[in-house]
Amino acid sequence: MFSAIEEIARVKHEFQKRLSEERSQRLEAEKALEALQDKWEEKEQEIRGELCDVMEEEIEKERKIWKWARAEDAVRNEEHLAKKLEIVARSISDFKRVNEALRRKIVSLERELKENVKVQSEVDKRDTAGVWDGVLTENAHIK
């Protein structure tokens, strides 16, 4: 019986020793795991920071491209507007020339009309005077 107790004590001692070693290994593994997790989190933060920097650079590039495109659009719009204004200015100039020519034509036609009215009036006076002269001549014997 003594040997059974000794055997139980020895097995118990080995079991405790092995348990202690496994606990120690487990604690070391947990510490290693924590260290790896810390390194992983640091690396993740580093990568996120780099990605953030890259994204900011890309956003800045896109903003510059957008600003350049807007500036180009503005230039094209200004050129287009300038061409339209030039066409309007030429049209106004042409309109003024045509308008002035029409005014001169109206003045000329008014002058011609006045002359025609004056001539017609003189013809009418002559014709009327001749008719009256003829009437007077025919009626002269009646007196």
KOLNU-343314 format. One record per residue: chain; x, z, y of N, C-alpha, C in turn; residue in one letter. Coordinates in nm, 3 decimals. Atoms other than C-alpha are relative to their C-alpha. Last residue first. Example, Ala and Ser with C-alpha at 12.3 -4.5 7.8 and 13.67 -1.06 7.14 Angstrom:
- unit	n.x	n.z	n.y	ca.x	ca.z	ca.y	c.x	c.z	c.y	code
- A	-0.082	-0.006	-0.119	1.367	0.714	-0.106	-0.077	0.073	0.109	S
- A	0.089	0.000	-0.119	1.230	0.780	-0.450	0.090	0.000	0.120	A
END
This chain:
- unit	n.x	n.z	n.y	ca.x	ca.z	ca.y	c.x	c.z	c.y	code
- A	0.014	-0.070	-0.128	-7.230	-12.326	13.841	-0.063	-0.090	0.095	K
- A	0.128	-0.067	-0.007	-7.289	-12.479	13.504	-0.015	0.059	0.140	I
- A	0.098	0.097	-0.047	-6.999	-12.725	13.536	-0.139	0.061	0.020	H
- A	-0.026	0.024	-0.141	-6.750	-12.442	13.507	-0.104	-0.099	0.056	A
- A	0.109	-0.055	-0.077	-6.902	-12.332	13.177	0.018	-0.025	0.150	N
- A	0.124	0.060	0.046	-6.681	-12.553	12.971	-0.118	0.047	0.086	E
- A	-0.008	0.143	-0.034	-6.374	-12.457	13.169	-0.131	-0.068	-0.039	T
- A	0.015	0.012	-0.143	-6.462	-12.087	13.157	-0.003	-0.148	0.042	L
- A	0.139	-0.036	-0.028	-6.516	-12.104	12.786	-0.025	-0.017	0.149	V
- A	0.086	0.111	0.046	-6.189	-12.289	12.736	-0.147	0.028	0.033	G
- A	-0.024	0.114	-0.089	-6.002	-12.039	12.951	-0.090	-0.117	-0.037	D
- A	0.072	-0.029	-0.122	-6.167	-11.758	12.761	0.019	-0.113	0.100	W
- A	0.142	0.010	0.032	-6.053	-11.908	12.435	-0.080	0.023	0.126	V
- A	0.033	0.143	0.016	-5.708	-11.966	12.576	-0.147	-0.020	-0.028	G
- A	-0.002	0.059	-0.135	-5.685	-11.607	12.699	-0.038	-0.147	-0.008	A
- A	0.118	-0.049	-0.067	-5.793	-11.481	12.358	-0.007	-0.061	0.139	T
- A	0.114	0.064	0.062	-5.537	-11.696	12.185	-0.130	0.040	0.069	D
- A	-0.001	0.143	-0.035	-5.271	-11.590	12.429	-0.122	-0.071	-0.056	R
- A	0.032	0.011	-0.143	-5.366	-11.224	12.403	-0.005	-0.147	0.041	K
- A	0.142	-0.028	-0.015	-5.376	-11.246	12.024	-0.042	-0.014	0.146	D
- A	0.069	0.117	0.053	-5.039	-11.413	12.022	-0.150	0.019	0.018	V
- A	-0.017	0.109	-0.098	-4.902	-11.139	12.250	-0.073	-0.126	-0.045	E
- A	0.078	-0.037	-0.115	-5.050	-10.869	12.027	0.008	-0.110	0.105	S
- A	0.140	0.025	0.036	-4.913	-11.041	11.720	-0.091	0.029	0.119	Q
- A	0.017	0.145	0.005	-4.571	-11.051	11.883	-0.145	-0.035	-0.030	V
- A	-0.012	0.047	-0.138	-4.592	-10.681	11.972	-0.024	-0.152	0.006	K
- A	0.122	-0.043	-0.069	-4.724	-10.590	11.626	0.001	-0.053	0.143	V
- A	0.109	0.083	0.051	-4.448	-10.798	11.466	-0.132	0.035	0.069	N
- A	-0.017	0.134	-0.057	-4.189	-10.632	11.689	-0.113	-0.092	-0.043	E
- A	0.033	-0.007	-0.143	-4.326	-10.287	11.604	0.013	-0.137	0.066	K
- A	0.144	-0.012	-0.010	-4.324	-10.379	11.233	-0.042	0.006	0.146	L
- A	0.056	0.133	0.029	-3.966	-10.502	11.255	-0.152	0.003	0.015	E
- A	-0.035	0.085	-0.115	-3.861	-10.176	11.423	-0.063	-0.139	-0.017	R
- A	0.084	-0.046	-0.110	-4.048	-9.976	11.159	0.024	-0.085	0.124	E
- A	0.136	0.048	0.024	-3.887	-10.189	10.887	-0.095	0.043	0.110	L
- A	-0.001	0.145	-0.019	-3.539	-10.128	11.033	-0.141	-0.057	-0.018	S
- A	-0.014	0.023	-0.144	-3.604	-9.756	11.068	-0.006	-0.150	0.029	V
- A	0.128	-0.040	-0.063	-3.735	-9.746	10.710	0.006	-0.026	0.149	I
- A	0.096	0.105	0.033	-3.430	-9.943	10.586	-0.135	0.030	0.065	K
- A	-0.034	0.116	-0.084	-3.197	-9.704	10.769	-0.099	-0.114	-0.024	R
- A	0.038	-0.034	-0.139	-3.381	-9.411	10.610	0.031	-0.116	0.094	R
- A	0.145	0.013	-0.011	-3.357	-9.579	10.269	-0.047	0.035	0.140	L
- A	0.030	0.144	0.002	-2.981	-9.627	10.310	-0.151	-0.022	0.014	A
- A	-0.041	0.053	-0.131	-2.947	-9.261	10.411	-0.031	-0.150	0.009	E
- A	0.094	-0.051	-0.099	-3.148	-9.150	10.107	0.032	-0.057	0.138	N
- A	0.124	0.076	0.019	-2.942	-9.372	9.879	-0.103	0.042	0.104	V
- A	-0.026	0.140	-0.041	-2.621	-9.228	10.020	-0.126	-0.083	-0.011	R
- A	-0.013	0.004	-0.147	-2.758	-8.871	10.005	0.023	-0.143	0.047	K
- A	0.134	-0.017	-0.057	-2.878	-8.922	9.647	0.006	-0.008	0.152	F
- A	0.070	0.127	0.019	-2.537	-9.057	9.548	-0.139	0.006	0.062	D
- A	-0.065	0.096	-0.090	-2.372	-8.750	9.701	-0.068	-0.136	-0.010	S
- A	0.044	-0.034	-0.136	-2.623	-8.523	9.528	0.059	-0.098	0.100	I
- A	0.141	0.040	-0.009	-2.559	-8.700	9.199	-0.054	0.028	0.140	S
- A	0.003	0.147	-0.013	-2.185	-8.674	9.249	-0.143	-0.048	0.016	R
- A	-0.053	0.033	-0.132	-2.219	-8.299	9.318	-0.002	-0.151	0.021	A
- A	0.103	-0.034	-0.099	-2.445	-8.256	9.014	0.046	-0.039	0.140	V
- A	0.108	0.099	0.016	-2.196	-8.442	8.795	-0.110	0.025	0.102	I
- A	-0.053	0.127	-0.053	-1.910	-8.231	8.932	-0.107	-0.108	-0.009	E
- A	0.005	-0.010	-0.147	-2.114	-7.915	8.873	0.051	-0.128	0.065	L
- A	0.140	0.008	-0.041	-2.172	-8.021	8.513	-0.013	0.005	0.152	K
- A	0.042	0.140	0.018	-1.802	-8.091	8.465	-0.146	-0.018	0.044	K
- A	-0.064	0.078	-0.107	-1.714	-7.751	8.616	-0.041	-0.147	-0.010	A
- A	0.074	-0.026	-0.122	-1.968	-7.584	8.385	0.057	-0.081	0.117	L
- A	0.129	0.065	0.017	-1.807	-7.746	8.082	-0.085	0.015	0.127	H
- A	-0.024	0.144	-0.010	-1.462	-7.645	8.201	-0.131	-0.077	-0.009	E
- A	-0.032	0.029	-0.140	-1.583	-7.289	8.265	0.024	-0.150	0.019	E
- A	0.125	-0.009	-0.076	-1.748	-7.279	7.923	0.022	-0.031	0.148	N
- A	0.081	0.118	0.032	-1.431	-7.406	7.758	-0.131	0.001	0.078	R
- A	-0.066	0.115	-0.062	-1.225	-7.143	7.942	-0.082	-0.126	-0.026	V
- A	0.022	-0.010	-0.146	-1.473	-6.869	7.850	0.061	-0.120	0.071	A
- A	0.140	0.036	-0.026	-1.473	-6.981	7.488	-0.029	0.002	0.149	D
- A	0.010	0.145	0.019	-1.094	-6.970	7.486	-0.142	-0.049	0.026	E
- A	-0.066	0.060	-0.117	-1.100	-6.619	7.634	-0.008	-0.152	-0.009	A
- A	0.091	-0.017	-0.115	-1.354	-6.511	7.372	0.058	-0.065	0.125	R
- A	0.111	0.094	0.020	-1.136	-6.659	7.097	-0.099	0.009	0.115	A
- A	-0.052	0.134	-0.027	-0.830	-6.478	7.236	-0.113	-0.102	-0.013	W
- A	-0.018	0.012	-0.146	-1.024	-6.150	7.253	0.049	-0.140	0.036	K
- A	0.133	0.006	-0.060	-1.144	-6.197	6.892	0.011	-0.019	0.152	W
- A	0.055	0.132	0.032	-0.793	-6.278	6.773	-0.136	-0.016	0.066	I
- A	-0.074	0.097	-0.082	-0.660	-5.972	6.956	-0.052	-0.141	-0.024	K
- A	0.044	-0.018	-0.139	-0.934	-5.755	6.805	0.069	-0.100	0.091	R
- A	0.133	0.061	-0.012	-0.862	-5.898	6.460	-0.053	0.012	0.142	E
- A	-0.018	0.145	0.009	-0.493	-5.814	6.497	-0.134	-0.072	0.020	K
- A	-0.061	0.042	-0.127	-0.581	-5.462	6.619	0.022	-0.152	0.001	E
- A	0.107	-0.005	-0.100	-0.815	-5.416	6.322	0.054	-0.046	0.135	I
- A	0.089	0.114	0.024	-0.541	-5.533	6.090	-0.113	-0.004	0.101	E
- A	-0.073	0.121	-0.040	-0.292	-5.289	6.244	-0.088	-0.124	-0.017	E
- A	-0.004	0.000	-0.146	-0.547	-5.007	6.221	0.074	-0.122	0.052	E
- A	0.133	0.036	-0.050	-0.613	-5.097	5.859	-0.002	-0.005	0.152	M
- A	0.018	0.144	0.026	-0.240	-5.094	5.779	-0.135	-0.046	0.054	V
- A	-0.087	0.073	-0.093	-0.201	-4.754	5.947	-0.018	-0.151	-0.015	D
- A	0.062	-0.016	-0.132	-0.502	-4.617	5.757	0.081	-0.077	0.104	C
- A	0.115	0.090	-0.005	-0.362	-4.756	5.436	-0.069	0.005	0.135	L
- A	-0.053	0.136	-0.007	-0.030	-4.585	5.506	-0.114	-0.102	0.008	E
- A	-0.057	0.018	-0.134	-0.207	-4.257	5.581	0.053	-0.140	0.020	G
- A	0.114	0.012	-0.092	-0.419	-4.290	5.266	0.050	-0.022	0.144	R
- A	0.057	0.134	0.020	-0.103	-4.358	5.065	-0.118	-0.021	0.095	I
- A	-0.098	0.096	-0.052	0.067	-4.049	5.210	-0.055	-0.142	-0.009	E
- A	0.007	-0.010	-0.146	-0.244	-3.838	5.152	0.096	-0.101	0.064	Q
- A	0.128	0.057	-0.041	-0.261	-3.960	4.791	-0.013	0.001	0.152	E
- A	-0.015	0.145	0.012	0.109	-3.889	4.746	-0.128	-0.071	0.044	K
- A	-0.091	0.042	-0.107	0.060	-3.535	4.877	0.015	-0.152	0.000	E
- A	0.074	-0.010	-0.126	-0.246	-3.490	4.654	0.087	-0.042	0.118	E
- A	0.097	0.108	0.000	-0.051	-3.619	4.351	-0.079	0.000	0.132	W
- A	-0.073	0.124	-0.028	0.242	-3.391	4.432	-0.096	-0.118	0.009	K
- A	-0.046	-0.008	-0.138	0.005	-3.093	4.456	0.074	-0.128	0.039	D
- A	0.118	0.020	-0.084	-0.166	-3.197	4.132	0.039	0.003	0.148	Q
- A	0.034	0.142	0.006	0.172	-3.235	3.963	-0.122	-0.031	0.088	L
- A	-0.104	0.070	-0.075	0.277	-2.888	4.081	-0.029	-0.150	0.003	A
- A	0.024	-0.026	-0.143	-0.055	-2.744	3.964	0.101	-0.075	0.085	E
- A	0.120	0.075	-0.037	-0.007	-2.912	3.624	-0.031	0.018	0.148	L
- A	-0.043	0.140	-0.007	0.348	-2.778	3.600	-0.117	-0.089	0.044	A
- A	-0.082	0.012	-0.121	0.218	-2.429	3.685	0.047	-0.144	0.018	K
- A	0.092	-0.009	-0.114	-0.060	-2.470	3.426	0.076	-0.013	0.131	E
- A	0.073	0.126	-0.005	0.197	-2.590	3.168	-0.097	-0.001	0.119	A
- A	-0.095	0.101	-0.048	0.423	-2.293	3.247	-0.070	-0.135	0.015	E
- A	-0.022	-0.029	-0.141	0.127	-2.056	3.212	0.096	-0.101	0.061	L
- A	0.122	0.040	-0.071	0.031	-2.224	2.879	0.016	0.023	0.150	R
- A	0.000	0.146	-0.006	0.389	-2.198	2.756	-0.122	-0.051	0.078	Q
- A	-0.109	0.037	-0.090	0.397	-1.826	2.844	0.004	-0.152	0.017	S
- A	0.047	-0.035	-0.135	0.060	-1.772	2.681	0.103	-0.043	0.103	R
- A	0.100	0.102	-0.035	0.187	-1.963	2.376	-0.059	0.028	0.138	E
- A	-0.070	0.127	-0.027	0.499	-1.747	2.364	-0.099	-0.108	0.044	E
- A	-0.072	-0.016	-0.124	0.297	-1.424	2.398	0.072	-0.129	0.038	S
- A	0.101	-0.001	-0.105	0.059	-1.536	2.126	0.066	0.010	0.136	L
- A	0.043	0.139	-0.016	0.355	-1.620	1.904	-0.105	-0.014	0.109	R
- A	-0.114	0.073	-0.056	0.505	-1.276	1.962	-0.040	-0.146	0.025	K
- A	-0.011	-0.039	-0.140	0.165	-1.111	1.914	0.113	-0.077	0.069	Q
- A	0.116	0.054	-0.070	0.110	-1.306	1.588	0.008	0.030	0.149	F
- A	-0.026	0.144	-0.014	0.461	-1.228	1.471	-0.114	-0.067	0.079	E
- A	-0.110	0.016	-0.093	0.404	-0.856	1.540	0.029	-0.148	0.024	H
- A	0.054	-0.034	-0.133	0.063	-0.863	1.372	0.107	-0.022	0.105	K
- A	0.084	0.114	-0.037	0.212	-1.045	1.074	-0.056	0.022	0.139	V
- A	-0.089	0.113	-0.025	0.489	-0.779	1.055	-0.082	-0.121	0.046	R
- A	-0.071	-0.027	-0.125	0.243	-0.493	1.096	0.089	-0.117	0.036	A
- A	0.098	0.014	-0.109	0.012	-0.644	0.832	0.070	0.022	0.133	I
- A	0.028	0.144	-0.012	0.308	-0.688	0.597	-0.098	-0.024	0.114	E
- A	-0.117	0.062	-0.063	0.424	-0.332	0.660	-0.026	-0.149	0.022	E
- A	0.004	-0.043	-0.140	0.073	-0.209	0.589	0.118	-0.062	0.074	I
- A	0.109	0.074	-0.062	0.065	-0.414	0.271	-0.009	0.036	0.147	A
- A	-0.048	0.135	-0.025	0.410	-0.281	0.178	-0.111	-0.085	0.061	S
- A	-0.092	-0.004	-0.111	0.288	0.069	0.220	0.050	-0.140	0.032	F
- A	0.080	0.000	-0.116	0.000	0.000	0.000	0.086	0.000	0.125	M
END
